[in-house]
Amino acid sequence: MTDVFISYITEEKKIAEALKNHLELTLHLNAFVSSADIYAGDDWLNTIQNNLETAKITLLLLSPKSISRPWIWLEGGFTIFKGKKLIPVLYGGLQKNSLDIPRPFGDKQAKFLSDLNEYNEILGVIAKEFDKNNFRKDNQGFINEINSIIKNLNYSNPKKEAVITNINKPISDMLMKSLNNDKKDFNEYINVLEIISQHDLIDESNLRDITAFSKNRFQLIISGLIEYNLIDDYINEIDDNVTISIKGLKLLKEQNKLD
């Protein structure tokens, strides 16, 4: 049975797995991480749902990359609507404000993973939930491990994103101006951006197949989306990937492409 469910995005699995290992060692409970706890032959979606159901607490790992990802919102929303305890765990530059963490997650008391005192507060909340009064608080070694993993991940500046997201001028107007008011180009950008928003993580070559653009045209659109901060690009352990940014999400909302 799962005690703690850890919600994260694939490219940050090293953080999730390190946290799982430390929780299990320190508090002697079961923490669920999909990359470590779903086995060959398991039904992936049912396993996720079953472990969300049985867990008393969900730790929602939030970074500048994960904050806009669909599965984070799905798992976090499931926890909230079930009336269970949810703790937003921040790293990578996210701050405790409504710009960086929108509601409903912003309504919860968030904690910084890389801060020893705040991490011990997380442990204290979990320990209380499971009647474990005594636990190790000398966890600087774990904090150092987490900070080392974070250092190797490439995060955008959330404060910069927050400023971009809250400007008064519609992002669609800015994009049209950048594209010299070419409606055809604008529609192609929106088309690709909408497809990216529908995937948790997508490989560029697969995305090119989905859009049916020529290789050169696709690369031009991707380069433009990156230049205008509408998507983030990064390299994980396997290949190049793209994911929509906070600014990109706002643009789709302006175009009524999101609920």
C-alpha positions as CSV (number, residue, x, y, z in Angstrom):
1,M,0.0,0.0,0.0
2,T,1.3,3.5,-0.9
3,D,1.6,6.0,1.9
4,V,3.0,9.0,-0.1
5,F,2.5,9.6,-3.8
6,I,5.2,11.7,-5.5
7,S,4.0,13.6,-8.6
8,Y,6.7,14.7,-11.0
9,I,7.7,15.0,-14.6
10,T,9.8,12.5,-16.5
11,E,12.9,14.6,-16.9
12,E,13.0,15.3,-13.2
13,K,12.8,11.6,-12.1
14,K,16.2,11.7,-10.4
15,I,14.8,14.2,-7.9
16,A,11.6,12.1,-7.4
17,E,13.6,8.9,-6.9
18,A,16.1,10.5,-4.5
19,L,13.1,11.8,-2.5
20,K,11.4,8.4,-2.5
21,N,14.6,6.7,-1.2
22,H,15.1,9.3,1.5
23,L,11.5,9.2,2.7
24,E,11.5,5.4,2.9
25,L,14.8,5.3,4.7
26,T,13.9,8.1,7.2
27,L,10.3,7.5,7.9
28,H,10.0,3.7,7.1
29,L,7.0,4.1,4.8
30,N,6.1,3.4,1.2
31,A,6.5,6.2,-1.3
32,F,5.3,5.8,-4.9
33,V,7.3,7.0,-7.9
34,S,6.1,5.7,-11.3
35,S,9.6,5.3,-12.8
36,A,10.5,2.9,-9.9
37,D,7.2,1.3,-9.0
38,I,5.5,0.4,-12.3
39,Y,6.7,-2.9,-13.6
40,A,6.5,-4.8,-16.9
41,G,3.0,-5.9,-17.6
42,D,1.4,-3.4,-15.2
43,D,-1.5,-1.3,-16.5
44,W,0.2,2.2,-16.3
45,L,-2.9,4.3,-15.8
46,N,-4.7,2.0,-13.4
47,T,-1.5,1.7,-11.3
48,I,-1.2,5.5,-11.1
49,Q,-4.9,5.8,-10.1
50,N,-4.7,3.0,-7.5
51,N,-1.7,4.5,-5.8
52,L,-3.2,8.0,-5.8
53,E,-6.3,6.4,-4.2
54,T,-4.4,4.7,-1.4
55,A,-1.8,7.4,-0.6
56,K,-2.6,9.7,2.3
57,I,-0.3,12.5,1.1
58,T,0.8,13.7,-2.4
59,L,4.0,15.5,-2.8
60,L,3.7,17.7,-5.9
61,L,7.2,18.5,-7.3
62,L,7.0,21.9,-8.9
63,S,9.6,23.5,-11.0
64,P,9.6,26.1,-13.8
65,K,9.2,23.1,-16.2
66,S,6.7,21.0,-14.3
67,I,4.3,23.8,-13.2
68,S,2.5,23.8,-16.6
69,R,2.5,20.1,-17.4
70,P,-0.9,18.3,-17.7
71,W,0.0,15.2,-15.5
72,I,1.1,17.4,-12.6
73,W,-2.3,19.2,-12.7
74,L,-4.2,15.9,-13.1
75,E,-2.5,14.2,-10.2
76,G,-2.5,17.3,-8.0
77,G,-6.2,18.0,-8.8
78,F,-7.1,14.4,-8.1
79,T,-5.6,14.7,-4.6
80,I,-7.4,18.0,-3.9
81,F,-10.8,16.8,-5.0
82,K,-10.4,13.6,-3.0
83,G,-9.9,15.8,0.1
84,K,-6.4,14.4,0.7
85,K,-3.3,16.3,1.9
86,L,-1.2,17.9,-0.9
87,I,2.2,19.5,-0.3
88,P,3.7,21.6,-3.2
89,V,7.4,21.0,-3.1
90,L,9.3,23.8,-4.9
91,Y,12.7,23.9,-6.6
92,G,14.5,25.3,-9.7
93,G,13.7,28.9,-8.8
94,L,9.9,28.9,-8.2
95,Q,8.8,31.2,-5.5
96,K,5.9,31.1,-3.0
97,N,3.6,33.6,-4.8
98,S,0.5,33.5,-7.0
99,L,2.5,34.4,-10.1
100,D,4.7,31.3,-9.9
101,I,2.1,28.9,-8.4
102,P,-1.5,29.5,-9.6
103,R,-4.5,28.2,-7.7
104,P,-5.5,25.7,-6.5
105,F,-1.9,24.7,-5.8
106,G,-1.1,28.2,-4.6
107,D,-3.7,27.9,-1.9
108,K,-1.6,25.2,-0.3
109,Q,1.4,25.8,2.0
110,A,4.4,25.2,-0.2
111,K,7.9,24.2,0.9
112,F,11.3,24.5,-0.7
113,L,12.9,21.1,-1.3
114,S,16.5,22.5,-1.2
115,D,16.1,24.2,2.2
116,L,17.0,22.0,5.1
117,N,14.5,23.5,7.6
118,E,11.6,23.4,5.1
119,Y,12.4,19.9,4.1
120,N,12.3,18.9,7.7
121,E,8.9,20.6,8.0
122,I,7.7,18.3,5.1
123,L,9.0,15.3,7.0
124,G,7.3,16.5,10.1
125,V,3.9,16.7,8.4
126,I,4.3,13.3,6.9
127,A,5.5,11.8,10.2
128,K,2.5,13.3,12.1
129,E,0.1,11.8,9.5
130,F,1.6,8.3,10.2
131,D,2.2,8.7,13.9
132,K,5.9,8.6,13.6
133,N,7.1,10.9,16.3
134,N,10.8,10.5,16.0
135,F,12.7,10.9,12.7
136,R,16.1,12.0,11.7
137,K,16.5,15.8,11.1
138,D,20.2,15.8,10.2
139,N,19.4,15.7,6.5
140,Q,22.0,18.0,5.0
141,G,23.5,15.2,3.0
142,F,20.2,14.6,1.3
143,I,19.8,18.4,0.6
144,N,23.3,18.4,-0.9
145,E,22.3,15.5,-3.2
146,I,19.2,17.3,-4.3
147,N,21.0,20.5,-5.0
148,S,23.5,18.6,-7.1
149,I,20.7,17.1,-9.2
150,I,19.0,20.5,-9.6
151,K,22.3,22.1,-10.7
152,N,22.5,19.8,-13.6
153,L,18.9,20.7,-14.8
154,N,18.4,23.7,-17.1
155,Y,15.6,25.8,-15.7
156,S,14.2,29.0,-17.2
157,N,13.8,32.0,-14.9
158,P,10.4,31.8,-13.3
159,K,10.4,35.5,-12.4
160,K,11.0,36.5,-16.0
161,E,8.2,34.1,-17.1
162,A,5.9,35.7,-14.5
163,V,6.6,39.2,-15.8
164,I,5.9,38.0,-19.4
165,T,2.7,36.3,-18.4
166,N,1.2,39.3,-16.6
167,I,1.8,42.0,-19.2
168,N,-1.4,43.8,-20.2
169,K,-0.9,43.6,-24.0
170,P,-2.2,40.4,-25.4
171,I,0.5,37.9,-26.4
172,S,-1.3,37.2,-29.7
173,D,-0.8,40.9,-30.7
174,M,2.9,40.6,-29.9
175,L,3.3,37.4,-31.9
176,M,1.4,38.8,-34.9
177,K,3.7,41.9,-34.8
178,S,6.8,39.6,-34.6
179,L,5.5,37.7,-37.6
180,N,4.9,40.9,-39.6
181,N,1.1,40.5,-39.3
182,D,1.2,37.4,-41.5
183,K,-2.0,35.5,-40.5
184,K,-0.9,32.3,-42.2
185,D,2.3,32.2,-40.2
186,F,0.4,33.1,-37.0
187,N,-2.1,30.2,-37.5
188,E,0.8,27.7,-38.1
189,Y,2.4,28.8,-34.9
190,I,-0.8,28.4,-33.0
191,N,-1.3,25.0,-34.6
192,V,2.1,23.7,-33.5
193,L,1.7,25.2,-30.1
194,E,-1.7,23.6,-29.5
195,I,-0.3,20.2,-30.4
196,I,2.6,20.6,-28.0
197,S,0.2,21.6,-25.2
198,Q,-1.7,18.3,-25.6
199,H,1.4,16.2,-24.7
200,D,3.2,15.9,-21.4
201,L,6.5,15.4,-23.2
202,I,7.1,15.2,-26.9
203,D,10.1,14.4,-29.2
204,E,10.6,17.0,-31.9
205,S,10.8,14.4,-34.7
206,N,7.5,12.9,-33.7
207,L,5.9,16.3,-33.4
208,R,7.1,17.1,-37.0
209,D,5.3,13.9,-38.2
210,I,2.1,15.0,-36.4
211,T,2.1,18.5,-37.9
212,A,3.0,17.2,-41.4
213,F,5.1,20.3,-42.0
214,S,8.3,20.0,-44.0
215,K,11.5,19.6,-42.0
216,N,12.7,23.1,-42.7
217,R,9.3,24.7,-42.0
218,F,8.9,22.8,-38.8
219,Q,12.4,23.8,-37.6
220,L,11.6,27.4,-38.4
221,I,8.4,27.4,-36.4
222,I,10.1,25.6,-33.4
223,S,12.9,28.1,-33.5
224,G,10.4,30.9,-33.5
225,L,8.4,29.5,-30.6
226,I,11.6,29.2,-28.6
227,E,12.7,32.7,-29.5
228,Y,9.3,34.2,-28.4
229,N,9.5,32.1,-25.1
230,L,6.3,30.2,-26.1
231,I,8.0,26.8,-25.5
232,D,11.0,25.6,-23.6
233,D,13.5,23.3,-25.2
234,Y,15.9,21.1,-23.3
235,I,17.9,17.9,-23.6
236,N,17.1,15.0,-21.4
237,E,19.0,11.8,-21.1
238,I,17.6,10.4,-24.3
239,D,16.9,13.1,-26.8
240,D,15.8,16.6,-27.6
241,N,12.3,17.6,-26.3
242,V,10.0,20.6,-26.2
243,T,7.3,21.6,-23.8
244,I,5.0,24.6,-23.7
245,S,5.9,27.5,-21.5
246,I,3.6,29.6,-19.2
247,K,3.6,32.3,-21.8
248,G,2.5,29.8,-24.5
249,L,-0.4,28.6,-22.3
250,K,-1.6,32.1,-22.0
251,L,-1.4,32.6,-25.7
252,L,-3.6,29.5,-26.3
253,K,-6.1,30.7,-23.7
254,E,-6.3,34.0,-25.6
255,Q,-7.1,32.0,-28.8
256,N,-9.7,29.9,-26.9
257,K,-7.6,26.8,-27.6
258,L,-7.7,25.8,-23.9
259,D,-10.6,25.2,-21.5
